[in-house]
Amino acid sequence: MRTTTSNTIDPACFRRTVGRYASGITIISGHDDQGPLGFTCQSFYSVSVDPPLVSFSVMKTSSTYPRIRDTGTFAVNILSHGQEAVSDQFARSGTDKWARLPVRSTDQGNPLLEGTLAWLDCQIWAEYDAGDHVIVIGRVMELGTTDGHHPAPLMYFEGKYRALRPDEVV
Ligand SMILES: Cc1cc2nc3c(=O)[nH]c(=O)nc-3n(C[C@H](O)[C@H](O)[C@H](O)COP(=O)(O)O)c2cc1C
């Protein structure tokens, strides 16, 4: 075990340490007058039930998020097991991220990917400056889950996609 205690935290050590926190993967999506928008996002979490709020953090260098922010709304697509290629596709800046992907639309007009576990459609409720990221809070306006016998999420742990056996309960 390595423990680092210092006012200067090494970025690689920081990433390695927080990479021990397992999460799911989402695509944050939106739509402006130039078409559908989206980026892969691990930092999604739920914040409040009343009012219903969720959050994610986005790098200040993102070229997609400022266009989503301008519309005032976004959707969260929670990826399922087997959607690793979708996650990779939406992590590549400056490409046609929506190529060959079937989509439908929320009431607010945000694109939803097919084959996901669940989705939420939000209005931007607040933004907070946070170092090299912006923390975005969304108020949930509409949401849904996809029915399936054994819904299996796409997981991320130590920088790699992982599988979770949904029938294995501890
Ligand atoms: C597994 C994974 C998780 C990611 N999580 C985040 C995240 O939480 N926040 C973020 O800003 N970028 C995250 N990214 C990186 C963005 O997806 C990527 O920088 C973005 O798509 C860049 O495209 P853009 O310039 O079109 O915004 C993640 C990438 C991967 C592969």
The ligand as an SDF file (V2000), in Angstrom:
LIG
                    3D

 31 33  0  0  0  0  0  0  0  0999 V2000
  -14.9700    6.1090  -19.4590 C   0  0  0  0  0  0  0  0  0  0  0  0
  -14.9380    7.6000  -19.6800 C   0  0  0  0  0  0  0  0  0  0  0  0
  -15.4670    8.4590  -18.7270 C   0  0  0  0  0  0  0  0  0  0  0  0
  -15.4380    9.8530  -18.9100 C   0  0  0  0  0  0  0  0  0  0  0  0
  -16.0000   10.6850  -17.9650 N   0  0  0  0  0  0  0  0  0  0  0  0
  -15.9630   12.0260  -18.1430 C   0  0  0  0  0  0  0  0  0  0  0  0
  -16.5430   12.9110  -17.1820 C   0  0  0  0  0  0  0  0  0  0  0  0
  -17.0800   12.5030  -16.1550 O   0  0  0  0  0  0  0  0  0  0  0  0
  -16.4920   14.2570  -17.4280 N   0  0  0  0  0  0  0  0  0  0  0  0
  -15.8950   14.7410  -18.5670 C   0  0  0  0  0  0  0  0  0  0  0  0
  -15.8610   15.9790  -18.7360 O   0  0  0  0  0  0  0  0  0  0  0  0
  -15.3370   13.9370  -19.4840 N   0  0  0  0  0  0  0  0  0  0  0  0
  -15.3630   12.5910  -19.3080 C   0  0  0  0  0  0  0  0  0  0  0  0
  -14.7960   11.7700  -20.2360 N   0  0  0  0  0  0  0  0  0  0  0  0
  -14.1220   12.3630  -21.3990 C   0  0  0  0  0  0  0  0  0  0  0  0
  -15.1130   12.8990  -22.4250 C   0  0  0  0  0  0  0  0  0  0  0  0
  -16.0050   11.9230  -22.8600 O   0  0  0  0  0  0  0  0  0  0  0  0
  -14.3660   13.4590  -23.6400 C   0  0  0  0  0  0  0  0  0  0  0  0
  -13.3460   14.3140  -23.1980 O   0  0  0  0  0  0  0  0  0  0  0  0
  -15.3220   14.2550  -24.4760 C   0  0  0  0  0  0  0  0  0  0  0  0
  -16.1210   13.3920  -25.2220 O   0  0  0  0  0  0  0  0  0  0  0  0
  -14.5950   15.1760  -25.3640 C   0  0  0  0  0  0  0  0  0  0  0  0
  -15.4500   15.5420  -26.4010 O   0  0  0  0  0  0  0  0  0  0  0  0
  -16.0190   16.9840  -26.5760 P   0  0  0  0  0  0  0  0  0  0  0  0
  -14.8330   17.8850  -26.8230 O   0  0  0  0  0  0  0  0  0  0  0  0
  -16.8990   16.8080  -27.7510 O   0  0  0  0  0  0  0  0  0  0  0  0
  -16.7550   17.3900  -25.3380 O   0  0  0  0  0  0  0  0  0  0  0  0
  -14.8370   10.3860  -20.0830 C   0  0  0  0  0  0  0  0  0  0  0  0
  -14.3030    9.5040  -21.0420 C   0  0  0  0  0  0  0  0  0  0  0  0
  -14.3550    8.1360  -20.8500 C   0  0  0  0  0  0  0  0  0  0  0  0
  -13.8070    7.2120  -21.9130 C   0  0  0  0  0  0  0  0  0  0  0  0
  1  2  1  0
  2  3  1  0
  2 30  2  0
  3  4  2  0
  4  5  1  0
  4 28  1  0
  5  6  2  0
  6  7  1  0
  6 13  1  0
  7  8  2  0
  7  9  1  0
  9 10  1  0
 10 11  2  0
 10 12  1  0
 12 13  2  0
 13 14  1  0
 14 15  1  0
 14 28  1  0
 15 16  1  0
 16 17  1  0
 16 18  1  0
 18 19  1  0
 18 20  1  0
 20 21  1  0
 20 22  1  0
 22 23  1  0
 23 24  1  0
 24 25  2  0
 24 26  1  0
 24 27  1  0
 28 29  2  0
 29 30  1  0
 30 31  1  0
M  END
$$$$
